[in-house]
Amino acid sequence: MKRTIWKMKLTSPMVALITSAIFFTGCSSSVPSEDTGHNHDSGGNHNIVASTSWTALIARTAGLDNIMILAPVEMKHPNEYDFKPGDIEKVNNADMVIYSEYEPFMKQILESAEIPKADRFVIQTENTPNVLNEQISSLAEKMGTTATANRALEEIESTFTEIGDEISKLDAADKRVVAQAYMAPVAESMGYEVVGVFGPAEVTPTQAAELAALKPALIIDNFNFPQGAEIGNLADIKVLELRNYPETEKQTLVELIQENAKKLGLNS
């Protein structure tokens, strides 16, 4: 039975991520695949295939290793990865394939692959405490790595709490931000007040002017899918690009969260 690691301690409510179908990065899509009772006893004894560095990051945080990533880590838009025939073989040979349903190349691969549904795990990609807790706990329970995952989740909880405590000390005006759609949940989970959202559709001149008129303290953009430059120009304020995908294959989830906090001028 899945065990919840924490309750949210941050001051701002969580927001639901826009659930439209997309072709670019940073979206949230679907729920994990049903647990079929696999009793994997070690994260290192299995051949894991992950669609992107982001789904691989979730898998590593859940205690898994020996992970092969399909889309190159350095890709600006991993969802646009043009898969190779050999990727189908990699998926067929995997003990578990981990992916998100919004990834077009994974849909194509799985149409040709023969890996059973029991060995597929669908990740909801959103780097917020509640979603991370649910996804990592579910995957760890399925793969038998709960103890390792619990330790990681405790560190993630502590990191978000420290960030939330720091943001809570800001003046109300400094907490007001406009955020790209896929970064809005991350911003709110940290404790910011998201007063406007842009994307994933193209930002029109009218929309940019309307968002700039809100006079936010900051524009929080998406590194992999930046759309906020014109809003920042009109409002004459900083545009900071945060990451959902890790910068390197070895970057941990806590390091990713902390790096985003540093970009925001926080010390956590």
N, C-alpha and C positions, 0 to 999 in steps of 0.2 A: 504494500500500500504506500502511495507517495506521501512523503512527509514534508510539510511546509516549513521552510527554514526561518522565515521572518515575516513580520508584518511591516508595512511601509512606515517609515519614521519621518519622511520628508513632509514639508509644509504644504506643498502644492499638490492638487489632485492629479492623478494620471489621466491622460487623454487617449482616446482611441485613435489608432493610426488609420489613415485613409486607406480603404481597402480596394481601390480601383486596380484593374489589371495594368501592369506597366512593363516597360522594356528596359528600364534602367535600374540603378542600384538603390538599396536602402529601403525597400518596401517590406511590409509585413503581409503574410499571405494566409497560411493555413495552420491547422492544428497538427500535433504529432500523430504519427500513425499508431494504430491500435497495438497495444502490448499483446504479443502472442505467446508470452510465457517462456521466451528464450532465457536460459540460465547461463549467461556468459560470466565466467568467474574472474576474468582479468582483462583490463583494457589493453594490455600489450600482447595478448595471444591471438589477436584477430586482424584480419586484413580489412581495413576501413577505407572506403572511398568517399570523399567529400566533394561536393560540386564546386565550391569556392573557398577562399581563405576564411570567409565569415562562418560558413557552416562547419568548417574544420575547427575554427576557434571555439565554437560551442561544443564540439565533440571533445576537444582536448580539455576544456574546462570540466567536462563531465567525467574525466578520468581516462579517456581513450588515447591510445597512441598508435603508431604504425599506420598513420593516415596518409593516403595519397590524394592530392588535390588536383582536380581536373583543370579549372580555369587558372591560368598563371597569376600568381600573387600580385605581380606588378601591373596587371591590367587596370586601366582607369575605369572601364565599364565591364566588369566581369560577366554581366548578364549577356553581353554580346559575344561571348566566347564561341568560336566556330569549332565545334567538336570534331575530333578525328575518329576514324574507324576503330583505332586501337582503344579508344575510350570505352567503347561498348564492351570490349573484351575485359577491360579493367573492372567495369561494373559487374559483369557476369561472374568474375572470379572473387568478388568481394564477399566477406561475411556480413557486411552491412554497408549500405549506401545511404548517405545523409545529404539532403538537398532541400531546397525550397521550391514550391510548386510554381512560383512566378518565373522561374528560370527557363527560358525557351529551349535552350540547348539540352537541358535535362529532360524535358518533355519528349524531345526527339530521341534522345538516347534510350529512354525507358520504353519507348514504343518498339524499339528493336531488341532491347536486352531481354534476357530470360531470367533475371534474378526475381525470386518470388516476392510477393508483397510483404511477407513476414520479415524479410531482410531489407526493407526500405523504411527509412525514418524521415518524416517531413518536418523540417524546422520552421518555426515562426520566427523570422529574423527581426528582432527589435531589442536593442540593448538597453532595456529598462529593467529595474529590479524584479518586478512581478513576473514579467514575461521570461526573463532569464531564469528565474527560480523554477518556473513551470517546465521550461524546455530542458534545462540541464537535469533537473530531478527525474523527469520522465525518461530521458535517454539513459541516465545512469542506472535507474531501476531496471530498464530493459537489458542493459549490458552487464549488470552486476558490479558496478563501480560506485555505489552510493556513498561509501565512506570517503573516498577521494573527492567526489562532487560536493559533499557537505562541507568539507574544509574550504573548498574554493568559494562556495556560496556564502560562507561566513565572512570571508575576506571581501567579497563583493558588497555585502551588506554594510560592512564597516566603512568601505570606501565611499559608497553613496551617502552614508550618514554624515561622514566628515564633510563632504561637498555640500550637502544640504544645510549643515550647520553654518558653514561659511557664507553661503548665499543668503541665509536668513538674516545675516547681519547687514546686508546691503540696504540702502534706502529703497523705498518702494519704486521710485522712478528708475533706479538702476536695475531692477529686476524685470522690467518690461522689455520684451524682445519680440522680434518678428523672426519666424523660423521656417526653413524649408520643410516641406511636408514630412519627410522621412526623419528629420532631426527634431521635430516638434515634441514627440514623446520623450526623447532623451532630455531635451531642455526642461520640460515640465518635471521629469523625474528628479532632476537636479535641484529643482526649487524655483526656477524662473516662472514668471507669468508670461505666457505666450499670448500676445494681443493680436497677432495676425499670422497667417500661414500662406505660403506661396508654393506653387508646384503641386504635383509633378507635371501638370500641363504647362505649356509655355506661358511665361509671365508677360502679360500685355503691358504696353505703356500706361494704360489707365489703371490697371491693378498696381503697378509699381508706384504710381503717384499716390494712390489711395493708401497703400501700406506705409509709404514714407511720411504721409500726413499724420499717421498715428504717433509719430515722434518717439519711436522705441529707443532704448539706450544702446541697442546692439542688433545686428542682423546675424543670425546663426544659420550658416549655409551648410551644404552637404559636399564634402570633398569629391566624392565620386560622381555627383550630379549637381554641380554648382549652378544656381539660378538667380542669386540675389545681388549681383553686382550693380545693376541699375537702381535697385531700391536704395542701396547704400550710397550711391552717387547723389540721388535726389535728396536723401535725408542727411547727407554729409556726415555719416557715421561709419564705424568700422563694420566690415563684413568678415566674420571668422568662419572658416571652413572646418567643421569637425568630421571625424571619421566614424563609420560603422564597421567597415572592413579593417582588419589589422594592417599596420604598415609593413610588417614583415611576417614571415611564416612562424617565427618564434615568439612574436609579441604575445603576451598574455592578455586576458580580458581585463584584469585589473590595471595593467600597464596602459591599455588602450583608453580606459575610463580616465585614468590619471592624466594621460597626455591631452585628452580633450579638456580637462579641467585647467591644465596649465595654459592652453590656448585662450581660455576664457579669463585668464589673469588670476586664477585661484591657486592656492598653495597646496591643496590636497593631493 
